[in-house]
Amino acid sequence: MLDVKSIRKDFPILEQDFIYLDSAASSLTPEQVVLKEMEFYRGYRANVERGVHRWSQEASEEYENAHEEAAKFIGAPSKANVAMLRNTTEGINLVANSQDWKKTDKIVTSVIEHHSNFITWLRVRQRYGTKVDVVRCDTEGIFELADWEKAIDDDTTLVAVTHVSNVLGCIMPIKEIIEIAHEHGAKVLVDGAQGVPHIETDVMKLGVDFLAFSGHKMLGPTGSGGLYIAEHEIPTTEPLCIGGGTIADVSIDDYVLAVPPMKYEAGTPAIAQVIGLGEACRYLTKAGMKNIEEWDLKLANRLLDGLSEIPGVEIYGPKDPKQRVGLATFNIEDMNPHDVALTLDMEYDVATRSGHHCALPLMKELYQLNQGNVRASTYLYNTVEEIDHLISAVEEIAKS
Ligand SMILES: Cc1ncc(COP(=O)(O)O)c(C=O)c1O
């Protein structure tokens, strides 16, 4: 069981009179991660990989250790399989730009994807004429596996799917989707932006080919994230950028790329952020991902129970809390979601997010929502009391 009281002590920002329910956009950062970053700036601030002096050696060692921590955290066999990038978006773009797309290829994705895992594929279609097929779900965000079976065929090259929706909070059956894709020889890219922070993720057990994730949504610094690339994909996955740091050799006429992950990390990387992300992985591992899942379910239960009892409130996504993480989006009758979020901030000291949450296809196809909705998203430091405060605030706003 998660000791939330003691976890909250690691987040001094929570001493402010403010309830943070916007972790799906970006999580808070514990003191351990802040200190680890500071340790770099105060103790050994130097560039990595290219220096013999002691600070550069220490920076390089910490930077590499962070790769190891991140690899361990997602069950990757080695640090060579995890490129440290800025965020999920960069990881997805790396995959989209690294493949030799043809007109005859087909990409299968879903209607609930974040724009980062959607417009990337529309751009591949624009550039190469590649076919893009979009699998739909019902209004609760529940997908039929039969629809994935129908969409994925022998022409399918890539299936790009999120693990968890950032709008509906629903958990996708990615293991089954990966199995269907592999039966047809298609690769799978999982958008782990919302999944990795909340659900124990093991890339080897899943058998996924690519997994993109954001460090800043899992207690790490902003500007940190990663892309897992399965061993068999490394030879055919080109870096997004090349230059300093990515080469083994260069001559007047040619160059040889370095071994991974270096070949994917061009230029001076976000050293402090990557080191911070390694510490965030350590923190989450210590807290226990199974404990986090359990706490998430408790908060999801309370969120759904409380919001669904308020007259005039519509909730989006699965009704069963077991099918989602601790995140709920809602609207209050005819109220503009931005006004609701602003009132929650100004009058009730609660941070939520309003709008389309970078998921316009979902908003348009499933709900015809022009203004989007309000999202309350939790993490391991949130309490049931905080959820109760949100619920009574929404109740009062709905009555007014
Ligand atoms: C499901 C999902 N995918 C991708 C992203 C993009 O993440 P980032 O902004 O860290 O690249 C987000 C961010 O909210 C997300 O929720």
The ligand as a Gaussian input file, in Angstrom:
#p B3LYP/6-31G(d) Opt

LIG

0 1
 C       -1.451000      10.112000     -24.728000
 C       -0.441000      11.179000     -24.972000
 N        0.406000      11.046000     -25.984000
 C        1.361000      11.951000     -26.251000
 C        1.487000      13.075000     -25.481000
 C        2.554000      14.063000     -25.791000
 O        3.461000      14.094000     -24.738000
 P        4.662000      15.150000     -24.749000
 O        4.032000      16.490000     -24.773000
 O        5.392000      14.875000     -23.494000
 O        5.443000      14.858000     -25.969000
 C        0.611000      13.278000     -24.419000
 C        0.672000      14.511000     -23.605000
 O       -0.232000      14.910000     -22.951000
 C       -0.371000      12.294000     -24.150000
 O       -1.224000      12.445000     -23.137000

